[in-house]
Amino acid sequence: MTSINLKGEKESNDAVAAEEFKVNLTKVIAKYFKDPTKVYNVDETGLCTNKLPSRTYVSANALSRGGFKQPKTRVSLLLGGNMAGEKLKPVVIGKAKRPRAFGNMQISSLPVYYEAQSNAWMSSQIFWRWFLEHFIDEMEQRHGESFEVCLIMDNCTSHPPQIADLDHRVMVLFLPPNTTALIQPMDQGVIANFKVIYHDMLYKKNSLIM
């Protein structure tokens, strides 16, 4: 198995390219991946880890309604899952090799794969390492050593096209340029819902401390 281009040869606008991809992807899934647990999608996003609510309640008679600056602690995440709704172990990318918040905890024992990068962004090196050391291992654990899966992703610079040739058991499909907002599965509310849940939990935790 290897990478294949599902985009037609003719030039088309974003919406048309997105529709072409969906039609051809449906055919690929029907032919090779009838099991929904074997079709995966991953996508990156940024997360402000300590963002506070921008609104609050005060007395109508309050003399002062002072504001504050939002904290700027930010990490990048790689989130993913399959058509059956099963999640992949997330990747978290921060600036520090060992954040103080980890304390004496072993990084390998975290419920995420933690990576460090000076700007806390995803890089091709980190993505490459995730694919070879973690994604392949997860697939073998879930589906056995002779697994065959489909991995859908966008064509951003941190996703090197050569990754499609690293393991014959993975069919890598790249979304057409400028179509991710239209057809990227993780962008259809999955990442947005994750952030809502995360910040809701953060606010509740902070309210208990205050």
C-alpha positions in Angstrom: 0.0 0.0 0.0 1.2 3.5 -0.7 0.0 7.1 -1.2 -2.4 7.9 -4.0 -3.6 11.2 -5.4 -7.4 11.4 -5.2 -7.6 14.9 -6.8 -8.5 15.1 -10.5 -6.0 16.4 -13.1 -8.1 19.5 -14.0 -7.8 22.7 -12.1 -10.8 23.3 -9.9 -11.9 25.5 -7.1 -11.8 24.5 -3.5 -15.4 23.3 -3.3 -15.2 21.2 -6.4 -11.8 19.7 -5.3 -13.4 18.8 -2.0 -16.3 17.1 -3.7 -14.0 15.1 -6.0 -12.0 14.0 -3.0 -15.1 12.8 -1.1 -16.4 10.8 -4.1 -13.1 9.1 -4.7 -12.5 8.5 -0.9 -15.9 6.8 -0.7 -14.7 4.4 -3.5 -11.4 3.7 -1.8 -13.1 3.0 1.6 -15.7 0.7 -0.1 -13.0 -1.2 -1.9 -10.2 -1.5 0.8 -11.5 -0.3 4.2 -15.0 -1.5 4.9 -14.1 -1.7 8.6 -14.5 1.8 10.0 -11.9 1.2 12.6 -9.2 1.2 9.9 -9.8 4.7 8.5 -8.0 7.4 10.5 -7.6 11.1 10.4 -5.2 13.4 12.3 -4.9 17.2 12.5 -3.0 19.8 14.5 -4.4 22.6 16.5 -3.1 25.2 19.0 -4.4 25.3 22.6 -4.0 28.1 25.2 -3.7 25.9 28.3 -4.6 28.5 30.9 -7.0 30.8 29.0 -9.5 32.5 31.3 -13.1 33.5 30.5 -13.4 36.8 28.8 -16.7 37.7 30.6 -17.9 37.5 34.1 -20.7 38.7 36.4 -20.3 41.8 38.7 -22.7 43.9 40.7 -24.6 46.5 38.8 -23.4 49.0 41.4 -19.7 48.0 41.1 -17.5 51.1 40.8 -14.7 49.3 39.1 -14.7 46.6 36.4 -11.0 46.1 35.9 -9.8 43.9 33.1 -6.8 41.6 32.8 -4.4 40.3 30.2 -5.0 36.8 29.0 -2.1 34.3 29.7 -0.2 33.3 26.6 0.9 29.7 27.6 0.3 27.8 24.4 0.9 24.2 23.2 0.3 22.5 19.9 -1.7 19.3 19.7 -2.0 16.4 17.2 -5.4 14.9 17.7 -6.9 12.0 15.7 -9.2 9.0 15.6 -11.0 6.6 13.3 -14.4 6.4 11.6 -15.6 4.3 14.5 -14.9 7.1 17.0 -11.9 5.5 18.6 -9.3 8.0 19.6 -5.5 8.0 19.0 -3.2 8.9 21.9 -2.7 12.7 21.5 0.6 14.4 20.9 1.3 17.6 23.0 4.1 19.9 21.9 5.4 22.5 24.4 8.4 24.7 24.6 10.1 23.2 27.6 11.8 19.7 27.4 10.5 19.1 30.9 7.9 21.5 32.1 7.9 22.2 35.9 4.3 21.1 36.1 5.4 17.5 35.4 7.3 17.4 38.7 8.9 14.0 39.2 6.5 12.3 36.8 8.0 10.1 34.1 7.2 11.6 30.7 6.7 8.1 29.3 3.8 7.6 31.8 1.8 10.6 30.6 -1.6 9.9 28.8 -0.1 11.8 25.8 3.1 11.8 23.8 5.0 14.9 24.9 7.4 16.6 22.5 9.4 19.8 22.9 10.0 22.5 20.3 11.3 26.1 20.7 8.1 27.6 19.3 5.8 24.8 20.5 4.7 24.0 16.9 4.5 20.8 15.0 7.5 20.1 12.8 8.2 17.5 10.1 10.7 15.8 12.4 8.2 15.5 15.3 5.5 14.2 12.9 7.9 11.7 11.3 8.9 10.4 14.8 5.2 10.2 15.8 4.3 8.2 12.7 7.2 5.7 13.0 7.4 5.3 16.8 3.8 5.8 17.9 1.2 5.5 15.2 2.6 2.3 13.8 2.9 0.8 17.3 -0.7 1.7 18.0 -1.9 0.2 14.8 -0.1 -3.1 15.6 -1.6 -3.2 19.0 -5.1 -2.6 17.7 -5.1 -4.5 14.4 -2.1 -6.9 14.6 1.2 -6.8 12.8 -0.3 -7.4 9.4 -2.7 -4.5 9.7 -3.8 -2.4 6.7 -5.2 1.1 7.5 -5.9 4.4 5.8 -4.5 7.6 7.3 -6.0 10.9 6.0 -4.3 14.2 6.7 -3.8 17.7 5.2 -0.8 18.7 3.1 0.8 21.2 5.5 4.6 21.5 5.5 4.9 19.5 8.7 3.5 16.4 6.9 6.3 15.3 4.6 4.9 13.5 1.5 7.7 10.9 1.9 5.8 9.6 4.9 3.5 7.8 2.5 6.4 5.4 1.6 7.5 4.5 5.1 5.2 1.6 5.8 3.4 -0.4 3.1 0.6 -1.2 5.6 -0.6 2.4 5.7 -2.3 4.1 2.8 -1.7 7.8 3.3 -4.2 10.1 1.6 -3.5 13.9 1.5 -6.4 16.3 1.3 -6.4 18.7 -1.7 -5.0 22.1 -0.9 -7.4 24.6 0.7 -10.1 22.1 1.4 -9.4 21.1 5.0 -12.1 23.4 6.5 -14.6 21.7 4.1 -13.8 18.1 4.5 -11.1 17.5 7.2 -13.0 15.1 9.6 -11.3 16.5 12.7 -12.4 20.0 11.7 -16.0 19.1 11.6 -16.5 19.9 15.3 -14.2 17.3 16.9 -11.4 19.7 17.8 -13.8 22.5 18.6 -15.7 20.2 21.1 -12.4 19.1 22.6 -11.4 22.7 23.4 -14.8 23.5 24.9 -14.6 20.4 27.2 -11.0 21.3 28.1 -11.7 24.9 29.0 -14.8 23.9 30.9 -12.8 21.5 33.0 -10.1 24.2 33.5 -12.7 26.8 34.7 -14.2 24.4 37.1 -10.8 23.5 38.5 -9.9 27.1 39.0 -13.2 27.9 40.6 -12.5 25.3 43.3 -9.1 26.8 44.0 -10.4 30.4 44.3 
